[in-house]
Amino acid sequence: MLTETWGDVPLVLTPSDQATFGYTRTAEQKIYDQIIQDLTEAIDALPVATRPILAGLPKHGTTPAGKVYLTRAINRMPSLPILQKRQNWQRRLLQAPILC
């Protein structure tokens, strides 16, 4: 993740078809909050599983894959006050059924 190397980085949430300059840096915690929000919404919208293909790998994102990325993002959050959030998310993910 960019924040691991650079700390605060610009957070751009609107698409643009032109190169845009002059973005300001966003606090690292806000970036992680956005990542968690996006992944949580994706987990709810993704299918639990996809039909198997030749190599046995899913062709599209699935709920279990979204949970893996969410766990990785939570575990990479640097600030100590996040420890409680980490434990809550880890507990939530461990309680979820494994469907892959």
NORMOZI-V531286 format. One record per pair of residues at least 6 apart in sequence whose C-alpha atoms are under 6 Angstrom apart, sorted by the first residue. I is the first residue (numbers start at 1). GAP is how many residues later the second one is. Records with the same first field share a line. If there is no record, write none. Layout:
I: GAP / GAP
This chain:
7: 21
8: 17 / 18 / 19 / 20
9: 16 / 17
10: 13 / 14 / 15 / 16
11: 15
39: 31
43: 20 / 23
46: 16 / 17
47: 15 / 16
48: 14 / 15
49: 13
50: 8
74: 12
